Amino acid sequence: MEQFMPFFYAALWFAVGLILIFSMSRENKIFLFAGLFFLLLGGWWLADALLPAVDLFSGGWGVALKCLTGGALLVLVWAFVKEYRKKSGEAGAKDKEE
């Protein structure tokens, strides 16, 4: 059963990515970026499962994944803060009108 877990994780990341791209991206375009990032994670897990001789989560490959993840996190946090400020600004303006 343990030998199937990397494939399960890859399928999970692919499913989350596809849901974000096809369902959520209509709501906000940042979900398209997030979905593409999850597809990248799915590919990374699948490649790690198919290439056991190459450990893609350590060494230079691990550092590359951590850098990509950090960059994606920064972009997503920036988009969240921007959207939050926009929504709270609209709510403040609505309160002033009332």
Protein Blocks (a to p, Z undefined) as FASTA:
>chain_A
ZZmmmmmmmmmmmmmmmmmmmmmmmmpmklmmmmmmmmmmmmmmmmmmmmmmbcckgcjl
lmmmmmmmmmmmmmmmmmmmmmmmmmmmmmmmmmmmZZ
